[in-house]
Amino acid sequence: MVYDRNMRRTIQSSNRSVGKNVVFGAIGGFVGGLVMIPFMMLTAIMAGMPANTMPVAMGLAFGANQNDAMTSGLGMHLLTSALIGVIFGAITSFVGKLRITSFGKGIAEGLITGMIAFVVLFVPISMMVMPTVLVEMMMQMNPSMTQQQAMGMLQQGMPMMMGIGVLEHLVYGAVLGAITSALVLKLGARKEERSLQE
């Protein structure tokens, strides 16, 4: 009977801890997404385009109209950032070896997550989805530019875009790992103390 009750309490407590870690991950991911925005602006400025080009292009690429493109693009970026954080929080809760036990480990896992997001999301979207929209935007800004010229400029800027992409995803991963770790270690430890006292 006592064993049963303890078992139930352990399961409830681990479910609660997974739930909390998912929320912590979402917070870390969202803040990481916010920190990426200046890098997105820098990429556009360095490519000779307006600072808001990336979120606008993202919004347009996924079907938003011209007026809502920037808001939609930023919304999608932040939502994706938070969802990656949710997955990070869930995996680091469920997989014993990946459980966040120290600040350094959490940041290292965050950096790995940032690079996975770079490879799985950023590279395919940059190579397949964005070029068409960006070429169109460049031609609207400069009507005398041909499609070939716009495509050439975009191809020239691609190494820089990828370089900044790596940097921004490392920064995202570091922020995700740092915030999630801080919350897990600080609030998680407090919760464990409380459950031991009960």
C-alpha positions in Angstrom: 0.0 0.0 0.0 2.7 2.5 1.0 4.9 1.3 -1.9 1.9 1.9 -4.2 1.4 5.4 -2.9 5.1 6.2 -3.2 5.1 4.8 -6.8 2.1 6.9 -7.7 3.7 10.0 -6.2 6.9 9.3 -8.1 5.0 9.0 -11.4 3.0 12.2 -10.7 6.1 14.0 -9.7 8.0 12.9 -12.8 5.0 13.9 -15.0 5.0 17.3 -13.3 8.7 17.7 -13.9 8.4 16.8 -17.6 5.5 19.3 -17.9 7.6 22.0 -16.2 10.7 21.3 -18.3 8.6 21.6 -21.5 7.4 25.1 -20.3 11.0 26.0 -19.3 12.1 24.9 -22.8 9.4 26.9 -24.5 10.4 30.1 -22.5 14.1 29.5 -23.4 13.2 28.9 -27.1 11.0 32.0 -27.2 13.7 34.2 -25.7 16.3 32.6 -28.0 14.1 33.5 -30.9 13.9 37.1 -29.8 17.7 37.3 -29.5 18.0 36.0 -33.2 16.0 39.0 -34.6 19.0 41.5 -34.6 21.0 38.9 -36.6 18.2 38.5 -39.1 18.2 42.3 -39.5 22.0 42.3 -39.8 21.9 39.7 -42.6 19.4 41.9 -44.6 21.4 45.1 -44.1 24.7 43.4 -45.1 22.9 42.1 -48.3 22.0 45.8 -49.0 18.3 45.3 -48.2 15.9 46.8 -45.6 16.4 45.5 -42.1 12.9 43.9 -42.0 13.5 41.9 -45.2 13.9 38.4 -43.6 10.6 38.4 -41.5 8.7 40.0 -44.5 10.1 37.4 -46.9 9.2 34.6 -44.4 5.7 35.9 -44.1 5.3 36.2 -47.9 6.8 32.7 -48.5 4.2 31.1 -46.3 1.2 32.9 -47.8 0.8 36.1 -45.9 -0.3 39.3 -47.8 2.1 42.3 -48.1 0.5 44.2 -45.2 0.7 41.3 -42.7 3.9 39.7 -44.0 6.3 41.2 -41.3 4.0 40.3 -38.4 3.3 36.8 -39.8 7.0 36.2 -40.4 8.0 37.3 -36.9 5.1 35.3 -35.4 6.2 32.2 -37.3 9.8 32.6 -36.3 9.0 33.0 -32.6 6.5 30.2 -32.7 9.0 27.9 -34.3 11.7 29.0 -31.7 9.3 28.2 -28.8 8.3 24.8 -30.4 12.0 23.8 -30.7 12.3 24.8 -27.0 9.3 22.6 -26.2 11.0 19.6 -27.9 14.3 20.4 -26.2 12.5 20.5 -22.8 10.7 17.2 -23.4 13.7 15.3 -24.7 16.0 16.5 -21.9 13.3 15.3 -19.4 12.6 11.9 -21.0 16.1 10.8 -22.0 18.1 10.0 -18.9 21.5 10.7 -20.5 20.4 14.1 -21.8 18.8 15.2 -18.5 20.0 18.7 -17.5 22.2 18.2 -14.4 24.4 21.3 -14.8 24.4 24.7 -16.4 27.3 23.7 -18.8 25.6 20.5 -19.9 22.4 22.4 -20.6 24.2 25.1 -22.7 26.1 22.4 -24.6 22.8 20.6 -25.4 21.3 23.9 -26.4 24.1 24.6 -28.8 23.7 21.1 -30.4 19.9 21.8 -30.7 20.6 25.2 -32.4 22.8 23.5 -34.9 20.2 20.7 -35.6 17.6 23.5 -36.2 20.1 25.2 -38.6 20.5 22.0 -40.6 16.9 20.8 -40.5 15.1 24.1 -40.9 17.3 27.1 -41.8 19.3 25.5 -44.7 16.3 23.9 -46.5 14.1 27.1 -46.1 17.0 29.3 -47.2 17.9 27.2 -50.2 14.4 26.2 -51.4 11.7 28.6 -50.1 13.3 32.0 -49.6 15.2 32.6 -52.9 12.0 33.1 -55.1 10.5 35.5 -52.6 13.8 37.4 -52.1 14.4 37.7 -55.9 10.9 39.1 -56.3 11.4 41.6 -53.4 14.8 42.8 -54.9 13.1 43.3 -58.3 10.3 45.3 -56.7 12.8 47.5 -54.9 14.8 48.0 -58.1 12.6 47.7 -61.2 15.5 48.0 -63.6 17.1 44.8 -62.1 16.5 41.6 -64.2 15.7 38.2 -62.6 19.2 37.0 -63.5 20.9 39.9 -61.8 18.8 39.5 -58.6 19.5 35.7 -58.6 23.2 36.5 -59.0 23.2 39.0 -56.1 21.4 36.4 -54.0 23.9 33.7 -54.8 26.8 36.1 -54.0 25.2 36.8 -50.6 24.5 33.2 -49.8 27.8 32.3 -48.1 27.4 35.4 -45.8 23.8 34.4 -45.1 24.8 30.9 -44.2 27.7 32.2 -42.0 25.4 34.5 -40.1 22.8 31.7 -40.0 25.3 29.4 -38.2 26.2 32.3 -35.7 22.5 33.1 -35.0 21.6 29.5 -34.4 24.6 29.0 -32.0 23.4 32.1 -30.1 19.8 30.7 -30.1 21.1 27.4 -28.8 23.2 29.1 -26.1 20.2 31.2 -24.9 17.8 28.2 -25.1 20.3 26.0 -23.1 21.1 28.8 -20.5 17.5 29.8 -19.8 16.2 26.3 -19.7 19.0 25.1 -17.5 18.7 28.0 -15.1 14.9 27.4 -14.7 15.3 23.6 -14.5 18.2 23.7 -12.0 16.8 26.5 -9.8 13.0 25.7 -9.8 13.6 21.9 -10.2 15.8 21.7 -7.2 13.3 23.7 -5.1 10.5 21.3 -6.2 12.6 18.3 -5.2 13.4 19.8 -1.8 9.7 20.3 -1.2 8.7 16.8 -2.3 11.4 15.3 0.1 10.0 17.3 3.0 6.5 16.0 2.4 
